[in-house]
Amino acid sequence: MRVTVDLALCQDHGQCAIAAPNVFTMNDDGKLEYHGCPSDAERDYVEEAADVCPAQAILIED
């Protein structure tokens, strides 16, 4: 699984970091950081993160 975030769309709400904290985090400046190739065990969490993203900025590819 490959995860990409369109940082031009991302508004740093942090909902993804709540849904999938092993993949998405907010840094000390309040900006999103993420792991682009998480394990498949994180899939359900990443899909939830994509669903709750207010900007719909998260793309999941197999």
Residue pairs with C-beta under 8 A, 6 or more apart in sequence:
1 37
1 38
1 39
1 40
1 42
1 43
1 46
1 60
1 61
1 62
2 36
2 37
2 60
2 61
2 62
3 23
3 34
3 35
3 36
3 37
3 38
3 46
3 58
3 59
3 60
3 61
4 36
4 58
4 59
4 61
5 16
5 32
5 34
5 57
5 58
5 59
6 55
6 57
6 59
7 32
7 57
9 55
9 56
9 57
10 32
10 53
10 55
10 57
11 54
11 55
11 57
12 26
12 30
12 31
12 32
13 53
13 54
13 55
14 26
14 32
15 49
15 52
15 53
15 54
16 23
16 24
16 32
16 34
16 49
16 50
16 52
16 53
16 58
17 24
17 25
17 26
17 32
17 49
18 52
19 45
19 48
19 49
19 51
19 52
20 38
20 42
20 45
20 46
20 48
20 49
22 35
22 38
22 42
22 45
23 34
23 35
23 38
23 42
23 45
23 46
23 49
24 32
24 33
24 34
24 35
24 49
25 32
25 33
25 34
26 32
26 33
27 33
38 46
43 60
46 58
46 60
47 60
49 58
50 56
50 58
50 59
50 60
